Amino acid sequence: MSVGTLDSNLSRALELLGGSIDPDIADTYSSLESRILAQALENVEIAEQRLRAIQKLVGDFEEVLA
């Protein structure tokens, strides 16, 4: 993979994250690739927590649609 393609891919991956990386993650990981992957994982974990909280408030998806 060429350097230009790698830079383009990393820029796109960072864009998909919303353009920012948590400062704690930035301090923990040395490479941009590692930072992007760690931030993506953190975002998934946060989304799962929010989904569980929403399910507690409104019920499970199947129950709501029934």
DAGISUL-V173034 format. One record per run of one state. SS is the DSSP state (H for helix, E for strand, L for the rest). FROM is the first residue (numbers start at 1). LEN is the number of residues. If there is no record, write none. Layout:
BEGIN
ss:SS from:FROM len:LEN
ss:SS from:FROM len:LEN
END
This chain:
BEGIN
ss:L from:1 len:2
ss:H from:3 len:14
ss:L from:17 len:6
ss:H from:23 len:6
ss:L from:29 len:3
ss:H from:32 len:27
ss:L from:59 len:2
ss:H from:61 len:5
ss:L from:66 len:1
END
